[in-house]
Amino acid sequence: MPDAKNLVIVSDRHASIYAGIRQVYPKVFHGACAVHIERNVRVKFPKKGVSNLVSKASRAFNETDLTDFRAFNTEIWRRNSGCADYLAGIPKEHWTQAYCEAKRYNLTSCNIVEALNSALGKIIELPIVTLVEGIRTKLMKWFCLRRAKALKLKDIIIPNAHKLILRHHAGSNGLAVLPISPWTFQVNNVEGTVFYVDLQKKACSRRQFDKLQIPRCHALVAAAQTKIHIPTLVGNWFKVRVWEKYYAEFIKPVSTHGKEEVDGVIEESEFIPRDHSIGHGGRMKRRFPSVGNHMVTEH
């Protein structure tokens, strides 16, 4: 994966991860995992339900709306100033959608990595060569299954994006639309709040459309008035053909017959054994759990 400005890495806030990313990926945007922050808050400030507010604040797309970041942040200050001070020590762009300018979409946590760790749990203790082969085999199976699923899909957009759009349709009831131009609209809700939608730029004043690249209720009601085909408003990352392309390559087994060509630099390298022995109790078989994560650690 090359270092690039349009790449986003999401992890917990461990200092060694930050140091490693600064060294290997200096151009990328590094975001903090919202779930880890919520767990930290739950442990440090267990009373008054502030962790739930932190969860909502991290996922708010806009700074100033009554239901978005500023309202949640104000309530956090009111309930627990210590928690508010803790959050103030974390750059807002790292843990909030409202202040993050990078294309993070809806990935506010590193749960996908935790899912992969769980899937590899049975082979993680094997010798390194067997471990790598086990990971390769599992990925080979996953790629084959997803490639077959993508080929069967007849819709333009992937199923999860389609489900989100259907859910947002329910929220479009009662919204009034006033055209500004062929592509821009004013949308009013029943409370009289005014929203601005630009279908050409795939943007709205609440910023959900901008950040997720999936139209929400305001964009959907504007598109319905102009008879614009909804799938054309969805970002390319959620198109079936793009999804299919990322599983198009085959992950093949490594040949065990004959001598493989090895790079000369590797053949000439001298590998020095480690200069320390494993301490009492044996080698660690599982990673240390983060704060608030009650995973059992074995030796």
C-alpha positions as CSV (number, residue, x, y, z in Angstrom):
1,M,0.0,0.0,0.0
2,P,1.8,3.2,-1.1
3,D,2.1,6.3,1.0
4,A,-0.4,8.8,-0.3
5,K,-2.4,11.8,0.9
6,N,-5.8,10.1,0.1
7,L,-5.0,7.2,2.3
8,V,-6.5,7.0,5.8
9,I,-5.3,4.8,8.7
10,V,-7.5,4.3,11.7
11,S,-6.0,2.8,14.9
12,D,-6.0,3.2,18.7
13,R,-3.8,6.0,20.1
14,H,-0.8,4.0,21.2
15,A,2.4,6.1,20.9
16,S,4.3,3.3,19.0
17,I,1.6,3.2,16.3
18,Y,1.8,7.0,15.8
19,A,5.6,6.8,15.7
20,G,5.5,4.0,13.1
21,I,3.0,5.7,10.9
22,R,5.0,9.0,10.9
23,Q,8.0,7.0,9.8
24,V,6.5,4.7,7.1
25,Y,3.4,6.7,6.0
26,P,4.2,10.4,6.5
27,K,1.6,11.6,3.9
28,V,-1.4,9.7,5.2
29,F,-4.1,11.0,7.5
30,H,-4.1,9.1,10.8
31,G,-7.4,8.9,12.6
32,A,-8.1,7.7,16.1
33,C,-10.5,4.7,16.7
34,A,-13.8,6.1,18.2
35,V,-14.5,2.8,19.9
36,H,-11.1,2.9,21.8
37,I,-11.8,6.5,22.9
38,E,-15.2,5.5,24.1
39,R,-13.7,2.6,26.1
40,N,-11.1,4.9,27.6
41,V,-13.9,7.4,28.6
42,R,-16.0,4.6,30.1
43,V,-13.1,3.5,32.3
44,K,-11.8,7.0,33.3
45,F,-15.3,8.7,33.7
46,P,-17.8,5.9,34.4
47,K,-20.6,8.0,35.7
48,K,-23.2,10.3,34.1
49,G,-23.3,8.4,30.7
50,V,-20.6,10.6,29.0
51,S,-19.2,7.7,26.9
52,N,-22.5,7.5,25.0
53,L,-22.3,11.3,24.3
54,V,-18.7,10.8,23.1
55,S,-19.8,8.1,20.7
56,K,-22.5,10.5,19.3
57,A,-20.1,13.4,19.1
58,S,-17.4,11.4,17.3
59,R,-19.9,10.3,14.6
60,A,-21.6,13.7,14.1
61,F,-21.0,15.1,10.6
62,N,-21.6,18.8,11.3
63,E,-20.3,21.2,13.9
64,T,-23.1,23.6,14.4
65,D,-26.5,21.8,13.9
66,L,-28.6,21.3,17.1
67,T,-28.2,17.5,16.8
68,D,-24.5,17.5,15.9
69,F,-21.0,17.9,17.4
70,R,-21.3,21.2,19.3
71,A,-24.5,20.2,21.1
72,F,-23.0,16.9,22.2
73,N,-19.7,18.5,23.2
74,T,-21.6,21.1,25.2
75,E,-23.5,18.4,27.1
76,I,-20.2,16.6,27.8
77,W,-18.8,19.8,29.4
78,R,-21.9,20.1,31.5
79,R,-21.9,16.6,32.8
80,N,-18.2,16.0,33.3
81,S,-15.5,18.7,32.8
82,G,-12.7,16.2,33.4
83,C,-13.9,14.1,30.4
84,A,-14.1,17.3,28.3
85,D,-10.5,18.2,29.2
86,Y,-9.4,14.7,28.2
87,L,-11.1,15.0,24.8
88,A,-9.6,18.5,24.4
89,G,-6.2,16.9,24.5
90,I,-7.0,14.9,21.3
91,P,-7.0,16.8,18.0
92,K,-10.6,17.1,16.9
93,E,-9.8,16.1,13.3
94,H,-8.4,12.7,14.7
95,W,-11.6,11.5,16.4
96,T,-14.6,13.4,15.0
97,Q,-16.3,13.3,11.6
98,A,-17.3,17.0,11.9
99,Y,-13.6,18.2,11.8
100,C,-12.0,15.5,9.7
101,E,-11.3,16.7,6.2
102,A,-10.0,13.3,5.0
103,K,-12.2,10.9,3.2
104,R,-12.9,8.6,6.1
105,Y,-16.5,7.6,5.0
106,N,-18.2,5.8,7.9
107,L,-15.1,4.1,9.2
108,T,-14.9,5.6,12.7
109,S,-13.3,2.6,14.3
110,C,-10.8,-0.2,13.6
111,N,-13.5,-2.9,14.2
112,I,-12.7,-4.5,10.8
113,V,-9.2,-5.3,12.1
114,E,-10.6,-6.8,15.3
115,A,-12.8,-9.0,13.1
116,L,-9.8,-10.1,11.1
117,N,-7.9,-10.9,14.4
118,S,-10.9,-13.0,15.5
119,A,-11.0,-14.9,12.2
120,L,-7.2,-15.7,12.5
121,G,-7.5,-16.7,16.1
122,K,-7.0,-20.4,15.5
123,I,-3.9,-20.1,13.5
124,I,-2.1,-17.2,15.2
125,E,0.0,-19.5,17.4
126,L,1.3,-21.6,14.5
127,P,4.9,-21.4,13.2
128,I,5.5,-18.3,11.0
129,V,5.6,-20.1,7.7
130,T,2.4,-22.1,8.5
131,L,0.8,-18.9,9.8
132,V,1.5,-17.0,6.6
133,E,0.2,-19.9,4.5
134,G,-3.0,-20.0,6.7
135,I,-3.6,-16.3,6.1
136,R,-3.0,-16.7,2.4
137,T,-5.5,-19.6,2.2
138,K,-8.2,-17.7,4.1
139,L,-7.8,-14.7,1.9
140,M,-7.9,-16.9,-1.2
141,K,-11.3,-18.3,-0.1
142,W,-12.6,-14.8,0.8
143,F,-11.6,-13.3,-2.5
144,C,-13.2,-16.2,-4.4
145,L,-16.5,-15.9,-2.5
146,R,-16.7,-12.1,-2.9
147,R,-15.8,-12.3,-6.6
148,A,-18.6,-14.8,-7.1
149,K,-21.1,-12.6,-5.2
150,A,-20.2,-9.5,-7.1
151,L,-20.7,-11.3,-10.4
152,K,-24.3,-12.3,-9.4
153,L,-25.3,-8.8,-8.4
154,K,-27.5,-7.0,-11.0
155,D,-27.8,-3.7,-9.2
156,I,-25.5,-0.8,-9.9
157,I,-24.6,-0.2,-6.2
158,I,-23.6,-2.7,-3.5
159,P,-26.3,-4.2,-1.2
160,N,-25.2,-2.3,2.0
161,A,-25.4,1.1,0.2
162,H,-28.8,0.1,-1.1
163,K,-30.0,-0.7,2.4
164,L,-28.8,2.7,3.7
165,I,-30.6,4.5,0.9
166,L,-33.9,2.7,1.7
167,R,-33.5,3.6,5.4
168,H,-32.9,7.3,4.5
169,H,-36.0,7.3,2.3
170,A,-38.2,7.0,5.5
171,G,-36.7,10.2,6.8
172,S,-37.6,12.2,3.7
173,N,-41.3,12.3,4.5
174,G,-42.6,15.9,5.2
175,L,-39.6,17.6,3.6
176,A,-40.4,20.5,1.2
177,V,-38.1,21.1,-1.8
178,L,-37.5,24.5,-3.5
179,P,-35.3,24.5,-6.6
180,I,-32.4,27.0,-6.9
181,S,-30.9,25.7,-10.1
182,P,-31.2,22.4,-12.1
183,W,-28.8,20.8,-9.6
184,T,-29.1,22.8,-6.4
185,F,-32.1,22.9,-3.9
186,Q,-33.4,24.3,-0.7
187,V,-34.9,21.6,1.5
188,N,-37.1,22.6,4.5
189,N,-38.2,20.2,7.3
190,V,-41.3,20.5,9.4
191,E,-39.5,22.5,12.1
192,G,-38.6,25.1,9.5
193,T,-34.9,24.3,9.3
194,V,-33.3,25.1,5.9
195,F,-30.8,22.7,4.2
196,Y,-28.9,23.3,1.0
197,V,-28.3,20.4,-1.4
198,D,-26.0,20.3,-4.5
199,L,-26.6,17.0,-6.4
200,Q,-23.9,17.7,-8.9
201,K,-21.2,18.1,-6.3
202,K,-22.8,15.4,-4.1
203,A,-22.9,17.8,-1.1
204,C,-25.3,19.0,1.5
205,S,-25.2,21.6,4.3
206,R,-25.3,18.8,6.9
207,R,-22.2,17.2,5.3
208,Q,-23.4,13.6,5.5
209,F,-23.7,13.4,1.7
210,D,-20.2,14.9,1.3
211,K,-18.5,12.5,3.7
212,L,-20.3,9.2,3.1
213,Q,-21.0,9.7,-0.7
214,I,-24.4,8.1,-0.1
215,P,-27.4,10.4,-0.5
216,R,-29.5,10.9,2.7
217,C,-33.1,12.2,3.1
218,H,-32.5,15.8,1.9
219,A,-30.7,14.7,-1.2
220,L,-33.1,11.9,-1.9
221,V,-36.2,14.2,-1.8
222,A,-34.4,16.7,-4.1
223,A,-33.5,13.9,-6.5
224,A,-37.1,12.6,-6.6
225,Q,-38.4,15.9,-7.6
226,T,-36.0,16.1,-10.6
227,K,-36.3,12.4,-11.4
228,I,-32.5,11.9,-11.1
229,H,-31.6,8.2,-11.0
230,I,-30.5,7.6,-7.3
231,P,-27.6,5.2,-8.0
232,T,-25.8,7.9,-10.0
233,L,-25.5,10.0,-6.9
234,V,-23.7,7.2,-5.0
235,G,-19.8,7.5,-4.8
236,N,-17.8,5.2,-7.0
237,W,-16.5,3.2,-4.0
238,F,-20.0,1.8,-3.5
239,K,-20.5,0.7,-7.1
240,V,-20.7,-3.0,-7.8
241,R,-18.2,-2.9,-10.7
242,V,-15.6,-1.1,-8.6
243,W,-16.2,-3.6,-5.7
244,E,-15.8,-6.4,-8.2
245,K,-12.5,-5.0,-9.5
246,Y,-10.9,-5.1,-6.0
247,Y,-11.5,-8.9,-5.8
248,A,-10.5,-9.6,-9.4
249,E,-6.9,-10.7,-8.7
250,F,-6.4,-14.4,-7.9
251,I,-4.4,-15.3,-4.7
252,K,-2.6,-18.4,-5.8
253,P,-0.7,-21.0,-3.7
254,V,3.0,-20.9,-3.4
255,S,4.7,-23.6,-5.5
256,T,6.6,-26.2,-3.6
257,H,8.2,-27.8,-6.6
258,G,11.6,-26.9,-7.8
259,K,13.9,-24.1,-6.8
260,E,12.2,-20.7,-6.5
261,E,14.0,-17.6,-7.7
262,V,15.2,-15.6,-4.7
263,D,16.4,-12.0,-4.9
264,G,20.2,-11.8,-4.7
265,V,20.0,-9.2,-1.9
266,I,18.0,-11.7,0.2
267,E,20.4,-14.6,-0.6
268,E,23.4,-12.5,0.4
269,S,21.9,-11.1,3.6
270,E,23.1,-12.3,6.9
271,F,20.3,-12.9,9.4
272,I,21.5,-12.3,13.0
273,P,19.6,-14.3,15.7
274,R,18.1,-12.3,18.5
275,D,20.3,-11.6,21.4
276,H,17.8,-12.2,24.2
277,S,15.9,-15.2,25.4
278,I,12.2,-15.5,26.1
279,G,11.4,-14.5,29.6
280,H,9.7,-16.6,32.3
281,G,6.3,-17.9,31.3
282,G,7.0,-18.3,27.5
283,R,6.2,-16.3,24.5
284,M,3.2,-14.0,24.4
285,K,0.5,-15.6,22.3
286,R,-2.0,-12.8,22.2
287,R,-1.7,-9.0,22.1
288,F,-2.3,-6.9,25.2
289,P,-5.9,-5.7,25.3
290,S,-6.6,-2.0,25.2
291,V,-8.2,0.0,28.0
292,G,-11.8,-1.2,28.5
293,N,-11.3,-4.3,26.3
294,H,-11.8,-7.4,28.5
295,M,-10.1,-9.8,26.2
296,V,-8.2,-12.6,28.0
297,T,-4.5,-12.5,27.6
298,E,-2.7,-15.9,27.5
299,H,1.0,-16.8,27.8
